[in-house]
Structure formats: structure tokens, C-alpha cells
């Protein structure tokens, strides 16, 4: 489903060139649940941004569902991102003035889904995440765990094939974080491919596969027993 081939990403910081990713090759099969771990500056977030089509590599290819996304225009990438990829962020990124239901509805509006279908899908999404009684609440009226569950509902309302989570429990207490991880695990059990960046080794151990990064390279991949940068075939 996902295949990164010899990916390099270089940023210019002042007069220096910083290699955020160095010759990264990784394959992820449909339905996998993968955690990416490593110290700050190891390349985790850069990899997630490339997987989410928020950034482009300087070298290499990224194939998603058999399609070479690096050959797509910005508009074509945005279309793939809208329909095939869901994002869960550490700081929720909800629109403060909108209710929970209105936040979840946003991707459907952008995709041109008709209003009656939008309302029905939002209602189902909030109910299955235990948020039906919070539909009319704004983010500042919700707990951290509730806000993250609203963000998860928004990320998955378009029924994406892949969910990318960037430190999804990093801004939550332990109890709320556990609820959020259980929700993400449920999405994976329903067939969504999950790639999650985390600093928490306990959360990392809960995923089926763990990848550890260091200095822009894949240092360890539990899905590949020889320690190569490559993963399992999709």
C-alpha cells in the first residue's frame, strides 16, 4: 500500500544543509499498524509529512496504493490527501468557533457531499466515538480527550485508507491518552492502515510493528528481521 524508495529530504538552515531523511526505504502493507519512534530531530515528523503529501522528497519515490505520488501536481496531491489520508495531530487543530459536529463536517463540505448525507455521517461518527451528547459543544467546552476524539472523527469522516497520527496522546493525561489509543486501535481493526509517530515506548509496543529512526535513517524495523531499511512488501 505504501512504498518509500530511497527518500532524501534536505532543509537549508542558514548556510547549512540539514539531512532530515537519508536514503529511506519503507513498505507498509494495507491494514498494518506501525509506530515510528526516535529522538527529536531523527526524521520522524519529516517522514510523516511526506507520507501525508504535506511535503515532497528531494530524491526518491513515494507510491501510495500503487500510484507514484511524487509525479503528481500539487492539486492532484491535494485530491489524494483529501480522500485517502486522515490526519490526527497532537494539538487537535479544531476550529475554535465551530461546534464538534461542525468541525467533523468540514472535510465533507470541502468534498462537496450533500447536506443531508453530511449530517447523517457526522451523527454516526460522533455516536461511535461516544460524543453524541457533545455534538453542539465548542472545543473550549470539551476535555482534551474529547477534543482528540472529535479530531479523530474529523480525520476519518471521509473513510480514508490511511490514518497518520503525530503524537496523538502527547497533549493528554494518561487516562485520556489510553482512550485515544484504543480508538485508533479500533480504526485499525476496521481495516484502516495506521502510521503513528510517538515518543512513548509503551504506546509503540502496542502497535503491530515498530520502526526506530536515528539521524534521518531507519535504524530498526521490527517488520524486517535483517535490520535493512526496507519493510514488508505491501
Beta strands, then each sheet from edge to edge (+ up, - down):
strand 1: 2-13
strand 2: 16-28
strand 3: 33-37
strand 4: 59-64
strand 5: 67-68
strand 6: 85-88
strand 7: 162-166
strand 8: 193-197
strand 9: 209-214
strand 10: 217-221
sheet 1: 2+ 1- 4+ 5-
sheet 2: 6+ 7+ 8+ 3+ 9+ 10-
end
